[in-house]
Amino acid sequence: MSALDMFIEGLSWVFIVSGSFFAIVGAFGSLRFPDFWSRLHAASISESAGVILLLVGMALQAGLTLITVKLLIIGIFLFITGPTATHAVANAAYVTGLRPKEGTGLEAPKETSTKTEKPKSKSKVKVKSKPATKRRKPSANGKTRANGTTRSKG
């Protein structure tokens, strides 16, 4: 066994073990997270990462053979269908009424002082508002141009 073969063997096992780690962490995340949306996220991300790493490790184990081509085809199929299936499940849950909780996000913290003062601006530049846009006149067939005229059939 040459040094290159040993290196490829070790690298393939690193990919296989790390892919297994992602799959196991995703399974625990699906059990531990509190709501549907968190569980769905944990399952989809870890499944994609774990499967891709496992397939790369198996392809390195197999060498350049027909098995590697089959693993590549399986990987492409899973790379496309995994996120698509996750999106379909999330969309079905959202449409049926299951909504994610509203978080606070990146809002600025509210001030606790009772005294409210308007911030003083140093410049006294007046801002002009835009004039109101002209409303289009509807025609008999319902189609109008930007200038309000209709297209004549002739």
Secondary structure as GFF3:
##gff-version 3
##sequence-region A 1 154
A	DSSP	alpha_helix	3	32	.	.	.	ID=ss1
A	DSSP	alpha_helix	36	62	.	.	.	ID=ss2
A	DSSP	alpha_helix	66	95	.	.	.	ID=ss3
###
